[in-house]
C-alpha cells in the first residue's frame, strides 16, 4: 500500500464526510447551515473533518487501509 494511495483515499473520505454534513444541514435553519459552513471551512486536517461528524479519525484511517488491502 502506497502513501499516495492512502492520501487519495483520505481525500475522498474527507469529501464524503463534508458532503454528508452539508446534506444533513440542509434540513436545519439557515443560521445553523451557515455555522456548519464556517466549521467546515475551518477544518484543515482529516482529524478535524472527522470531528465535525463525531467520527474517530484513527478508525477511519484503519478502515481506509483495509479498503486498500482489499483492492489488491
PDB file of N, CA, C and O in Angstrom:
ATOM      1  N   UNK A   1       0.856  -1.177   0.000  1.00  0.00           N
ATOM      2  CA  UNK A   1       0.000   0.000   0.000  1.00  0.00           C
ATOM      3  C   UNK A   1       0.897   1.234   0.000  1.00  0.00           C
ATOM      4  O   UNK A   1       1.778   1.377   0.848  1.00  0.00           O
ATOM      5  N   UNK A   2       0.668   2.093  -0.934  1.00  0.00           N
ATOM      6  CA  UNK A   2       1.497   3.293  -1.017  1.00  0.00           C
ATOM      7  C   UNK A   2       0.874   4.438  -0.228  1.00  0.00           C
ATOM      8  O   UNK A   2      -0.338   4.499  -0.020  1.00  0.00           O
ATOM      9  N   UNK A   3       1.742   5.335   0.199  1.00  0.00           N
ATOM     10  CA  UNK A   3       1.266   6.522   0.901  1.00  0.00           C
ATOM     11  C   UNK A   3       0.388   7.372  -0.002  1.00  0.00           C
ATOM     12  O   UNK A   3      -0.574   7.990   0.455  1.00  0.00           O
ATOM     13  N   UNK A   4       0.724   7.401  -1.285  1.00  0.00           N
ATOM     14  CA  UNK A   4      -0.059   8.181  -2.239  1.00  0.00           C
ATOM     15  C   UNK A   4      -1.486   7.639  -2.343  1.00  0.00           C
ATOM     16  O   UNK A   4      -2.446   8.408  -2.388  1.00  0.00           O
ATOM     17  N   UNK A   5      -1.617   6.327  -2.381  1.00  0.00           N
ATOM     18  CA  UNK A   5      -2.947   5.709  -2.455  1.00  0.00           C
ATOM     19  C   UNK A   5      -3.743   6.009  -1.191  1.00  0.00           C
ATOM     20  O   UNK A   5      -4.939   6.291  -1.263  1.00  0.00           O
ATOM     21  N   UNK A   6      -3.089   5.952  -0.034  1.00  0.00           N
ATOM     22  CA  UNK A   6      -3.781   6.248   1.228  1.00  0.00           C
ATOM     23  C   UNK A   6      -4.187   7.712   1.280  1.00  0.00           C
ATOM     24  O   UNK A   6      -5.291   8.032   1.719  1.00  0.00           O
ATOM     25  N   UNK A   7      -3.307   8.605   0.835  1.00  0.00           N
ATOM     26  CA  UNK A   7      -3.650  10.033   0.806  1.00  0.00           C
ATOM     27  C   UNK A   7      -4.864  10.283  -0.076  1.00  0.00           C
ATOM     28  O   UNK A   7      -5.730  11.088   0.266  1.00  0.00           O
ATOM     29  N   UNK A   8      -4.925   9.599  -1.201  1.00  0.00           N
ATOM     30  CA  UNK A   8      -6.064   9.755  -2.108  1.00  0.00           C
ATOM     31  C   UNK A   8      -7.353   9.255  -1.441  1.00  0.00           C
ATOM     32  O   UNK A   8      -8.405   9.884  -1.556  1.00  0.00           O
ATOM     33  N   UNK A   9      -7.257   8.123  -0.746  1.00  0.00           N
ATOM     34  CA  UNK A   9      -8.434   7.590  -0.034  1.00  0.00           C
ATOM     35  C   UNK A   9      -8.889   8.552   1.063  1.00  0.00           C
ATOM     36  O   UNK A   9     -10.088   8.746   1.260  1.00  0.00           O
ATOM     37  N   UNK A  10      -7.935   9.153   1.776  1.00  0.00           N
ATOM     38  CA  UNK A  10      -8.267  10.106   2.836  1.00  0.00           C
ATOM     39  C   UNK A  10      -8.960  11.325   2.235  1.00  0.00           C
ATOM     40  O   UNK A  10      -9.932  11.830   2.796  1.00  0.00           O
ATOM     41  N   UNK A  11      -8.464  11.791   1.109  1.00  0.00           N
ATOM     42  CA  UNK A  11      -9.085  12.944   0.434  1.00  0.00           C
ATOM     43  C   UNK A  11     -10.518  12.610   0.013  1.00  0.00           C
ATOM     44  O   UNK A  11     -11.429  13.414   0.211  1.00  0.00           O
ATOM     45  N   UNK A  12     -10.715  11.426  -0.566  1.00  0.00           N
ATOM     46  CA  UNK A  12     -12.059  11.000  -0.966  1.00  0.00           C
ATOM     47  C   UNK A  12     -12.988  10.912   0.239  1.00  0.00           C
ATOM     48  O   UNK A  12     -14.134  11.359   0.185  1.00  0.00           O
ATOM     49  N   UNK A  13     -12.480  10.327   1.333  1.00  0.00           N
ATOM     50  CA  UNK A  13     -13.305  10.168   2.535  1.00  0.00           C
ATOM     51  C   UNK A  13     -13.634  11.529   3.138  1.00  0.00           C
ATOM     52  O   UNK A  13     -14.749  11.739   3.615  1.00  0.00           O
ATOM     53  N   UNK A  14     -12.684  12.450   3.122  1.00  0.00           N
ATOM     54  CA  UNK A  14     -12.936  13.807   3.626  1.00  0.00           C
ATOM     55  C   UNK A  14     -14.075  14.454   2.848  1.00  0.00           C
ATOM     56  O   UNK A  14     -14.974  15.061   3.430  1.00  0.00           O
ATOM     57  N   UNK A  15     -14.026  14.317   1.537  1.00  0.00           N
ATOM     58  CA  UNK A  15     -15.082  14.889   0.697  1.00  0.00           C
ATOM     59  C   UNK A  15     -16.433  14.240   0.980  1.00  0.00           C
ATOM     60  O   UNK A  15     -17.459  14.920   0.971  1.00  0.00           O
ATOM     61  N   UNK A  16     -16.442  12.928   1.232  1.00  0.00           N
ATOM     62  CA  UNK A  16     -17.689  12.232   1.557  1.00  0.00           C
ATOM     63  C   UNK A  16     -18.266  12.737   2.879  1.00  0.00           C
ATOM     64  O   UNK A  16     -19.472  12.953   2.991  1.00  0.00           O
ATOM     65  N   UNK A  17     -17.410  12.922   3.871  1.00  0.00           N
ATOM     66  CA  UNK A  17     -17.867  13.405   5.179  1.00  0.00           C
ATOM     67  C   UNK A  17     -18.429  14.812   5.051  1.00  0.00           C
ATOM     68  O   UNK A  17     -19.481  15.113   5.615  1.00  0.00           O
ATOM     69  N   UNK A  18     -17.738  15.675   4.313  1.00  0.00           N
ATOM     70  CA  UNK A  18     -18.223  17.049   4.114  1.00  0.00           C
ATOM     71  C   UNK A  18     -19.559  17.033   3.381  1.00  0.00           C
ATOM     72  O   UNK A  18     -20.470  17.783   3.730  1.00  0.00           O
ATOM     73  N   UNK A  19     -19.676  16.191   2.382  1.00  0.00           N
ATOM     74  CA  UNK A  19     -20.933  16.085   1.642  1.00  0.00           C
ATOM     75  C   UNK A  19     -22.072  15.642   2.565  1.00  0.00           C
ATOM     76  O   UNK A  19     -23.175  16.183   2.493  1.00  0.00           O
ATOM     77  N   UNK A  20     -21.808  14.667   3.425  1.00  0.00           N
ATOM     78  CA  UNK A  20     -22.836  14.214   4.376  1.00  0.00           C
ATOM     79  C   UNK A  20     -23.232  15.332   5.326  1.00  0.00           C
ATOM     80  O   UNK A  20     -24.412  15.495   5.636  1.00  0.00           O
ATOM     81  N   UNK A  21     -22.259  16.102   5.789  1.00  0.00           N
ATOM     82  CA  UNK A  21     -22.553  17.229   6.678  1.00  0.00           C
ATOM     83  C   UNK A  21     -23.436  18.260   5.996  1.00  0.00           C
ATOM     84  O   UNK A  21     -24.376  18.776   6.601  1.00  0.00           O
ATOM     85  N   UNK A  22     -23.138  18.560   4.742  1.00  0.00           N
ATOM     86  CA  UNK A  22     -23.939  19.542   4.007  1.00  0.00           C
ATOM     87  C   UNK A  22     -25.354  19.035   3.770  1.00  0.00           C
ATOM     88  O   UNK A  22     -26.312  19.803   3.860  1.00  0.00           O
ATOM     89  N   UNK A  23     -25.492  17.757   3.470  1.00  0.00           N
ATOM     90  CA  UNK A  23     -26.823  17.182   3.269  1.00  0.00           C
ATOM     91  C   UNK A  23     -27.614  17.235   4.567  1.00  0.00           C
ATOM     92  O   UNK A  23     -28.792  17.591   4.568  1.00  0.00           O
ATOM     93  N   UNK A  24     -26.963  16.878   5.677  1.00  0.00           N
ATOM     94  CA  UNK A  24     -27.628  16.918   6.980  1.00  0.00           C
ATOM     95  C   UNK A  24     -28.051  18.336   7.354  1.00  0.00           C
ATOM     96  O   UNK A  24     -29.120  18.536   7.931  1.00  0.00           O
ATOM     97  N   UNK A  25     -27.223  19.307   7.030  1.00  0.00           N
ATOM     98  CA  UNK A  25     -27.522  20.677   7.447  1.00  0.00           C
ATOM     99  C   UNK A  25     -28.559  21.354   6.557  1.00  0.00           C
ATOM    100  O   UNK A  25     -29.058  22.427   6.899  1.00  0.00           O
ATOM    101  N   UNK A  26     -28.891  20.740   5.417  1.00  0.00           N
ATOM    102  CA  UNK A  26     -29.929  21.315   4.561  1.00  0.00           C
ATOM    103  C   UNK A  26     -31.278  21.386   5.277  1.00  0.00           C
ATOM    104  O   UNK A  26     -32.098  22.253   4.973  1.00  0.00           O
ATOM    105  N   UNK A  27     -31.504  20.485   6.218  1.00  0.00           N
ATOM    106  CA  UNK A  27     -32.776  20.427   6.929  1.00  0.00           C
ATOM    107  C   UNK A  27     -32.810  21.340   8.155  1.00  0.00           C
ATOM    108  O   UNK A  27     -33.811  21.389   8.870  1.00  0.00           O
ATOM    109  N   UNK A  28     -31.721  22.059   8.393  1.00  0.00           N
ATOM    110  CA  UNK A  28     -31.652  22.946   9.546  1.00  0.00           C
ATOM    111  C   UNK A  28     -31.985  24.383   9.123  1.00  0.00           C
ATOM    112  O   UNK A  28     -32.203  24.668   7.945  1.00  0.00           O
ATOM    113  N   UNK A  29     -32.017  25.260  10.099  1.00  0.00           N
ATOM    114  CA  UNK A  29     -32.267  26.669   9.784  1.00  0.00           C
ATOM    115  C   UNK A  29     -31.072  27.242   9.032  1.00  0.00           C
ATOM    116  O   UNK A  29     -29.982  26.670   9.046  1.00  0.00           O
ATOM    117  N   UNK A  30     -31.289  28.362   8.387  1.00  0.00           N
ATOM    118  CA  UNK A  30     -30.224  28.993   7.607  1.00  0.00           C
ATOM    119  C   UNK A  30     -29.049  29.373   8.505  1.00  0.00           C
ATOM    120  O   UNK A  30     -27.895  29.316   8.081  1.00  0.00           O
ATOM    121  N   UNK A  31     -29.344  29.759   9.741  1.00  0.00           N
ATOM    122  CA  UNK A  31     -28.275  30.127  10.674  1.00  0.00           C
ATOM    123  C   UNK A  31     -27.398  28.914  10.994  1.00  0.00           C
ATOM    124  O   UNK A  31     -26.171  29.011  11.009  1.00  0.00           O
ATOM    125  N   UNK A  32     -28.039  27.773  11.249  1.00  0.00           N
ATOM    126  CA  UNK A  32     -27.289  26.546  11.529  1.00  0.00           C
ATOM    127  C   UNK A  32     -26.492  26.102  10.313  1.00  0.00           C
ATOM    128  O   UNK A  32     -25.359  25.637  10.435  1.00  0.00           O
ATOM    129  N   UNK A  33     -27.089  26.250   9.152  1.00  0.00           N
ATOM    130  CA  UNK A  33     -26.404  25.890   7.911  1.00  0.00           C
ATOM    131  C   UNK A  33     -25.146  26.738   7.731  1.00  0.00           C
ATOM    132  O   UNK A  33     -24.090  26.218   7.371  1.00  0.00           O
ATOM    133  N   UNK A  34     -25.260  28.033   7.978  1.00  0.00           N
ATOM    134  CA  UNK A  34     -24.112  28.933   7.844  1.00  0.00           C
ATOM    135  C   UNK A  34     -23.030  28.615   8.875  1.00  0.00           C
ATOM    136  O   UNK A  34     -21.838  28.695   8.580  1.00  0.00           O
ATOM    137  N   UNK A  35     -23.459  28.254  10.092  1.00  0.00           N
ATOM    138  CA  UNK A  35     -22.493  27.854  11.112  1.00  0.00           C
ATOM    139  C   UNK A  35     -21.752  26.588  10.689  1.00  0.00           C
ATOM    140  O   UNK A  35     -20.541  26.476  10.875  1.00  0.00           O
ATOM    141  N   UNK A  36     -22.487  25.642  10.121  1.00  0.00           N
ATOM    142  CA  UNK A  36     -21.854  24.416   9.634  1.00  0.00           C
ATOM    143  C   UNK A  36     -20.832  24.729   8.541  1.00  0.00           C
ATOM    144  O   UNK A  36     -19.740  24.160   8.520  1.00  0.00           O
ATOM    145  N   UNK A  37     -21.193  25.630   7.642  1.00  0.00           N
ATOM    146  CA  UNK A  37     -20.260  26.018   6.577  1.00  0.00           C
ATOM    147  C   UNK A  37     -18.987  26.639   7.148  1.00  0.00           C
ATOM    148  O   UNK A  37     -17.887  26.379   6.659  1.00  0.00           O
ATOM    149  N   UNK A  38     -19.148  27.464   8.189  1.00  0.00           N
ATOM    150  CA  UNK A  38     -17.979  28.071   8.821  1.00  0.00           C
ATOM    151  C   UNK A  38     -17.083  27.010   9.454  1.00  0.00           C
ATOM    152  O   UNK A  38     -15.859  27.085   9.348  1.00  0.00           O
ATOM    153  N   UNK A  39     -17.684  26.031  10.106  1.00  0.00           N
ATOM    154  CA  UNK A  39     -16.911  24.959  10.736  1.00  0.00           C
ATOM    155  C   UNK A  39     -16.197  24.117   9.685  1.00  0.00           C
ATOM    156  O   UNK A  39     -15.045  23.726   9.877  1.00  0.00           O
ATOM    157  N   UNK A  40     -16.863  23.845   8.597  1.00  0.00           N
ATOM    158  CA  UNK A  40     -16.244  23.072   7.511  1.00  0.00           C
ATOM    159  C   UNK A  40     -15.053  23.836   6.951  1.00  0.00           C
ATOM    160  O   UNK A  40     -14.003  23.256   6.676  1.00  0.00           O
ATOM    161  N   UNK A  41     -15.225  25.126   6.788  1.00  0.00           N
ATOM    162  CA  UNK A  41     -14.153  25.954   6.235  1.00  0.00           C
ATOM    163  C   UNK A  41     -12.925  25.961   7.156  1.00  0.00           C
ATOM    164  O   UNK A  41     -11.793  26.016   6.675  1.00  0.00           O
ATOM    165  N   UNK A  42     -13.144  25.906   8.471  1.00  0.00           N
ATOM    166  CA  UNK A  42     -12.045  25.917   9.438  1.00  0.00           C
ATOM    167  C   UNK A  42     -11.295  24.587   9.467  1.00  0.00           C
ATOM    168  O   UNK A  42     -10.109  24.555   9.793  1.00  0.00           O
ATOM    169  N   UNK A  43     -11.964  23.508   9.134  1.00  0.00           N
ATOM    170  CA  UNK A  43     -11.357  22.178   9.225  1.00  0.00           C
ATOM    171  C   UNK A  43     -10.305  22.003   8.133  1.00  0.00           C
ATOM    172  O   UNK A  43     -10.624  22.023   6.944  1.00  0.00           O
ATOM    173  N   UNK A  44      -9.071  21.833   8.539  1.00  0.00           N
ATOM    174  CA  UNK A  44      -7.967  21.717   7.586  1.00  0.00           C
ATOM    175  C   UNK A  44      -7.412  20.293   7.499  1.00  0.00           C
ATOM    176  O   UNK A  44      -6.867  19.902   6.466  1.00  0.00           O
ATOM    177  N   UNK A  45      -7.546  19.526   8.563  1.00  0.00           N
ATOM    178  CA  UNK A  45      -6.970  18.184   8.591  1.00  0.00           C
ATOM    179  C   UNK A  45      -8.077  17.133   8.570  1.00  0.00           C
ATOM    180  O   UNK A  45      -9.242  17.427   8.837  1.00  0.00           O
ATOM    181  N   UNK A  46      -7.686  15.915   8.249  1.00  0.00           N
ATOM    182  CA  UNK A  46      -8.639  14.814   8.243  1.00  0.00           C
ATOM    183  C   UNK A  46      -9.229  14.607   9.634  1.00  0.00           C
ATOM    184  O   UNK A  46     -10.416  14.311   9.773  1.00  0.00           O
ATOM    185  N   UNK A  47      -8.407  14.763  10.652  1.00  0.00           N
ATOM    186  CA  UNK A  47      -8.876  14.621  12.035  1.00  0.00           C
ATOM    187  C   UNK A  47      -9.969  15.654  12.332  1.00  0.00           C
ATOM    188  O   UNK A  47     -10.994  15.320  12.926  1.00  0.00           O
ATOM    189  N   UNK A  48      -9.752  16.889  11.924  1.00  0.00           N
ATOM    190  CA  UNK A  48     -10.742  17.940  12.165  1.00  0.00           C
ATOM    191  C   UNK A  48     -12.023  17.679  11.395  1.00  0.00           C
ATOM    192  O   UNK A  48     -13.117  17.920  11.904  1.00  0.00           O
ATOM    193  N   UNK A  49     -11.895  17.191  10.180  1.00  0.00           N
ATOM    194  CA  UNK A  49     -13.083  16.878   9.376  1.00  0.00           C
ATOM    195  C   UNK A  49     -13.870  15.744  10.029  1.00  0.00           C
ATOM    196  O   UNK A  49     -15.097  15.803  10.111  1.00  0.00           O
ATOM    197  N   UNK A  50     -13.173  14.723  10.489  1.00  0.00           N
ATOM    198  CA  UNK A  50     -13.848  13.612  11.177  1.00  0.00           C
ATOM    199  C   UNK A  50     -14.560  14.096  12.439  1.00  0.00           C
ATOM    200  O   UNK A  50     -15.674  13.665  12.739  1.00  0.00           O
ATOM    201  N   UNK A  51     -13.909  14.991  13.169  1.00  0.00           N
ATOM    202  CA  UNK A  51     -14.504  15.516  14.400  1.00  0.00           C
ATOM    203  C   UNK A  51     -15.797  16.275  14.139  1.00  0.00           C
ATOM    204  O   UNK A  51     -16.666  16.334  15.010  1.00  0.00           O
ATOM    205  N   UNK A  52     -15.935  16.850  12.966  1.00  0.00           N
ATOM    206  CA  UNK A  52     -17.172  17.570  12.632  1.00  0.00           C
ATOM    207  C   UNK A  52     -18.384  16.642  12.660  1.00  0.00           C
ATOM    208  O   UNK A  52     -19.506  17.078  12.918  1.00  0.00           O
ATOM    209  N   UNK A  53     -18.149  15.381  12.395  1.00  0.00           N
ATOM    210  CA  UNK A  53     -19.245  14.413  12.382  1.00  0.00           C
ATOM    211  C   UNK A  53     -19.077  13.361  13.481  1.00  0.00           C
ATOM    212  O   UNK A  53     -19.631  12.265  13.401  1.00  0.00           O
ATOM    213  N   UNK A  54     -18.299  13.719  14.510  1.00  0.00           N
ATOM    214  CA  UNK A  54     -18.063  12.850  15.665  1.00  0.00           C
ATOM    215  C   UNK A  54     -17.573  11.468  15.258  1.00  0.00           C
ATOM    216  O   UNK A  54     -18.039  10.452  15.772  1.00  0.00           O
ATOM    217  N   UNK A  55     -16.638  11.449  14.338  1.00  0.00           N
ATOM    218  CA  UNK A  55     -16.039  10.193  13.879  1.00  0.00           C
ATOM    219  C   UNK A  55     -14.635  10.087  14.445  1.00  0.00           C
ATOM    220  O   UNK A  55     -13.949  11.093  14.627  1.00  0.00           O
ATOM    221  N   UNK A  56     -14.215   8.864  14.721  1.00  0.00           N
ATOM    222  CA  UNK A  56     -12.864   8.595  15.197  1.00  0.00           C
ATOM    223  C   UNK A  56     -11.947   8.506  13.984  1.00  0.00           C
ATOM    224  O   UNK A  56     -12.042   7.564  13.198  1.00  0.00           O
ATOM    225  N   UNK A  57     -11.061   9.485  13.832  1.00  0.00           N
ATOM    226  CA  UNK A  57     -10.229   9.528  12.628  1.00  0.00           C
ATOM    227  C   UNK A  57      -9.285   8.334  12.531  1.00  0.00           C
ATOM    228  O   UNK A  57      -8.965   7.891  11.428  1.00  0.00           O
ATOM    229  N   UNK A  58      -8.838   7.810  13.663  1.00  0.00           N
ATOM    230  CA  UNK A  58      -7.956   6.639  13.629  1.00  0.00           C
ATOM    231  C   UNK A  58      -8.696   5.424  13.078  1.00  0.00           C
ATOM    232  O   UNK A  58      -8.149   4.649  12.294  1.00  0.00           O
ATOM    233  N   UNK A  59      -9.931   5.275  13.498  1.00  0.00           N
ATOM    234  CA  UNK A  59     -10.762   4.181  12.983  1.00  0.00           C
ATOM    235  C   UNK A  59     -11.025   4.357  11.496  1.00  0.00           C
ATOM    236  O   UNK A  59     -11.004   3.388  10.737  1.00  0.00           O
ATOM    237  N   UNK A  60     -11.273   5.587  11.083  1.00  0.00           N
ATOM    238  CA  UNK A  60     -11.496   5.871   9.665  1.00  0.00           C
ATOM    239  C   UNK A  60     -10.261   5.499   8.837  1.00  0.00           C
ATOM    240  O   UNK A  60     -10.386   4.908   7.764  1.00  0.00           O
ATOM    241  N   UNK A  61      -9.080   5.843   9.334  1.00  0.00           N
ATOM    242  CA  UNK A  61      -7.847   5.523   8.610  1.00  0.00           C
ATOM    243  C   UNK A  61      -7.646   4.010   8.540  1.00  0.00           C
ATOM    244  O   UNK A  61      -7.239   3.486   7.503  1.00  0.00           O
ATOM    245  N   UNK A  62      -7.926   3.311   9.631  1.00  0.00           N
ATOM    246  CA  UNK A  62      -7.817   1.848   9.610  1.00  0.00           C
ATOM    247  C   UNK A  62      -8.763   1.251   8.574  1.00  0.00           C
ATOM    248  O   UNK A  62      -8.391   0.329   7.849  1.00  0.00           O
ATOM    249  N   UNK A  63      -9.971   1.770   8.505  1.00  0.00           N
ATOM    250  CA  UNK A  63     -10.937   1.293   7.511  1.00  0.00           C
ATOM    251  C   UNK A  63     -10.448   1.552   6.087  1.00  0.00           C
ATOM    252  O   UNK A  63     -10.615   0.713   5.202  1.00  0.00           O
ATOM    253  N   UNK A  64      -9.846   2.718   5.876  1.00  0.00           N
ATOM    254  CA  UNK A  64      -9.333   3.049   4.543  1.00  0.00           C
ATOM    255  C   UNK A  64      -8.168   2.122   4.171  1.00  0.00           C
ATOM    256  O   UNK A  64      -8.055   1.694   3.022  1.00  0.00           O
ATOM    257  N   UNK A  65      -7.313   1.816   5.137  1.00  0.00           N
ATOM    258  CA  UNK A  65      -6.203   0.889   4.881  1.00  0.00           C
ATOM    259  C   UNK A  65      -6.735  -0.498   4.522  1.00  0.00           C
ATOM    260  O   UNK A  65      -6.198  -1.168   3.640  1.00  0.00           O
ATOM    261  N   UNK A  66      -7.795  -0.922   5.215  1.00  0.00           N
ATOM    262  CA  UNK A  66      -8.410  -2.214   4.909  1.00  0.00           C
ATOM    263  C   UNK A  66      -8.985  -2.214   3.496  1.00  0.00           C
ATOM    264  O   UNK A  66      -8.859  -3.195   2.763  1.00  0.00           O
ATOM    265  N   UNK A  67      -9.615  -1.109   3.128  1.00  0.00           N
ATOM    266  CA  UNK A  67     -10.161  -0.998   1.769  1.00  0.00           C
ATOM    267  C   UNK A  67      -9.042  -1.135   0.729  1.00  0.00           C
ATOM    268  O   UNK A  67      -9.198  -1.829  -0.276  1.00  0.00           O
ATOM    269  N   UNK A  68      -7.920  -0.468   0.985  1.00  0.00           N
ATOM    270  CA  UNK A  68      -6.796  -0.537   0.058  1.00  0.00           C
ATOM    271  C   UNK A  68      -6.255  -1.965  -0.057  1.00  0.00           C
ATOM    272  O   UNK A  68      -5.910  -2.419  -1.148  1.00  0.00           O
ATOM    273  N   UNK A  69      -6.185  -2.656   1.064  1.00  0.00           N
ATOM    274  CA  UNK A  69      -5.714  -4.049   1.034  1.00  0.00           C
ATOM    275  C   UNK A  69      -6.658  -4.917   0.228  1.00  0.00           C
ATOM    276  O   UNK A  69      -6.222  -5.829  -0.473  1.00  0.00           O
ATOM    277  N   UNK A  70      -7.965  -4.635   0.324  1.00  0.00           N
ATOM    278  CA  UNK A  70      -8.961  -5.405  -0.401  1.00  0.00           C
ATOM    279  C   UNK A  70      -8.941  -5.151  -1.894  1.00  0.00           C
ATOM    280  O   UNK A  70      -9.411  -5.982  -2.671  1.00  0.00           O
ATOM    281  N   UNK A  71      -8.399  -4.009  -2.307  1.00  0.00           N
ATOM    282  CA  UNK A  71      -8.362  -3.657  -3.728  1.00  0.00           C
ATOM    283  C   UNK A  71      -7.209  -4.332  -4.457  1.00  0.00           C
ATOM    284  O   UNK A  71      -7.185  -4.350  -5.688  1.00  0.00           O
ATOM    285  N   UNK A  72      -6.265  -4.880  -3.725  1.00  0.00           N
ATOM    286  CA  UNK A  72      -5.099  -5.511  -4.367  1.00  0.00           C
ATOM    287  C   UNK A  72      -5.383  -6.899  -4.815  1.00  0.00           C
ATOM    288  O   UNK A  72      -4.507  -7.560  -5.372  1.00  0.00           O
TER     289      UNK A  72
END
